[in-house]
Amino acid sequence: MSNLIGTYECKADAKGRLMFPSAFKGQLEESLKEGFVIKRSVFLKCLELYPMDEWDKESERVNRLNRFVKKNVDFIRKFMAGVKKTSLDGTGRLLIPRDLIKFAGIKKEVVLASVVNKLEIWDKEAYENMVDYDPDEFANLAEEVMGNEKTGTENE
């Protein structure tokens, strides 16, 4: 799976369906056949949409946790809360389940944003608030997170 690129706005209808952006359809051509997993974000009030092959990798990591450690079981339960399989319908729409719409506070205007190997689904206003940042603060964060990166090495 290649890295996803793009941020697109769309509208959700009363049933929680949104027209999936054609730019993402092109990038996810193989994944469209297998479907997706949609879930709550761990850190933010948005949703995450995983292509099935990426979800398999993520769930493998979670599955390696020792289930005789209470905090691991608590994490797994919360991580998996609201997880659902989904796919695009015949007209290219994605249905967002009502419980997940409520969790993310999605109204009518929606943003789909690429986050390397998955998509985030946001209420537009919440997304705009999230990406409105102070350039100096971001520069400090970038230095802290990426400043010690060694070129050519892979982090896990």
Buried (B, 14 or more C-beta within 10 A) or exposed (E): BEEBEEBBBBEBEEEBBBBBBEBBEEBBEEBBEBBBBBBBBEEBBBBBBBBBEBBEEBBEEEEEBEEEEEEBEEBBEEBEEBBEEBEBEEEEBBBBBEEBBEBBEBEEBBBBBBBEBBBBBBBBEBBEEBEEEEEEEEEEEEEEEEEEEEEEEEEE
